[in-house]
Amino acid sequence: MMKKCFVLLGMTLALAWDAAAQTLPAEKLLPSDTLILLTIPDLDKTRNDIKSNPASQLYSEPSMQPFLNKLLGKWNTEVVGPLEKELGIKFSEYFALAKGQFTFAVVRDGWEGQKGQEPAVLLIIDSKDKSADLEKKLAELRKRWVDGGKQVKTEKIRDVDFYTVVIPQGEIDKAMSNAFPSSKKKTGDEDAEDKNA
């Protein structure tokens, strides 16, 4: 069965946070075989910038609240909720602990595009002064996944714990199809309508 690795890279990059120390940029932390990289160097600063952004201020207007509530309600019900249920994670709890660098990456990790192989997914979270809280949350998540039968490997690099969680491809497909119902297989009638269109 195909498997995909979901790696929680570093319980935190701030276990030994020093106010004078600088976190390395994502491109220096990641291997050269990185395929996709999305990073926010300082999440706290970005949150403040977003709040002062004119578009954000527009959505803060009382007249926009019904639209925004409907949009976010649908997003939470149809996308976030099913993913959280399948993975046993409350994304908001982890996002609140992310303070500094927040990086999502897909790395080749030996993947050559062959059937039965998958690239690895990396998540880097710098929690700054919330490292103890993040460490506790990740330990709870690791225990929940191990108790649920997921394979979790721990490796210590420079006194930072790195977790590798191996999730069967079927579980990922199930979570995605629940989160994005339109990706489910169409019935014969729907296929006929598509062809006629």
SULRAFEN-V291330 format. One record per run of one state. SS is the DSSP state (H for helix, E for strand, L for the rest). FROM is the first residue (numbers start at 1). TO is the last residue. If there is no record, write none. Layout:
BEGIN
ss | from | to
SS | FROM | TO
SS | FROM | TO
END
This chain:
BEGIN
ss | from | to
L | 1 | 2
E | 3 | 9
L | 10 | 25
H | 26 | 29
L | 30 | 33
E | 34 | 40
L | 41 | 42
H | 43 | 52
L | 53 | 53
H | 54 | 60
L | 61 | 61
H | 62 | 87
L | 88 | 90
H | 91 | 97
L | 98 | 101
E | 102 | 107
L | 108 | 119
E | 120 | 125
L | 126 | 127
H | 128 | 147
L | 148 | 150
E | 151 | 157
L | 158 | 159
E | 160 | 168
H | 169 | 179
L | 180 | 180
H | 181 | 183
L | 184 | 187
H | 188 | 196
L | 197 | 197
END
